[in-house]
Amino acid sequence: MSSTGATTPVWEQKLRNDMALSVSNLDMTSAHSQDAMETAPFGAAMRSDDYPPPDSVRNQLTSINVASVYHIQTATGTCIETIRGLKNTQPDRDIWNATISGACETAIRSFSDKFDNAADEAVKLIEALPPAQQNGAANFMSQSMGIVNRVVNRASSGLSSIDMRSIKNFLAGNWNRLTEVDNNVKAACSYAINTLNAVF
């Protein structure tokens, strides 16, 4: 809801709706999500009647998205390190399952929390703009947040793939899946940050 307490502007409703739709997809990853980053269109489509936001606003909104990507990378890394820490413990399927599930759920939940925080930060910034610039800025944020959503999907998919089959490998001393997930998420984050900084 708008901080003014008045009726929520259309641009804010759309921005929050777009971001809520992204968050609702965190548990529903596509079989093709691993390839989504490389094949996704990255242009921030804007309606012709939207007044484009000034470069300073674009830079601030891009910074919000870049910070979100860094958060995803950090949260995923923390999850991976928590799971890797099991190497130094006595193998116990029940304890390891609980640790793995808890670490993955915490990371994925933090992605959702970061989306909420990014939306709040963007809304504050956009509310301070002249009304003629608000729709364009909100559309810019919605479109560029799509890149962040693709990274969330890759990270969520990777963490979700660390499941019962992986625990068998971990108990057998094979920890390669963690390295694969970590490398995939780092690559997706790097690609997204470069794209956000280059395109926007």
Secondary structure, DSSP 8 states (H G I E B T S, - for coil): --TTSS---HHHHHHHHHHHHHHHTTT---TTHHHHHHHS-------TTS----HHHHHHHHHHHHHHHHHHHHHHHHHHHHHHGGGGS---HHHHHHHHHHHHHHHHHHHHHHHHHHHHHHHHHHHTS-HHHHHHHHHHHHHHHHHHHHHHHHHHHHHHTSSHHHHHHHHTT--HHHHHHHHHHHHHHHHHHHHHHHH-
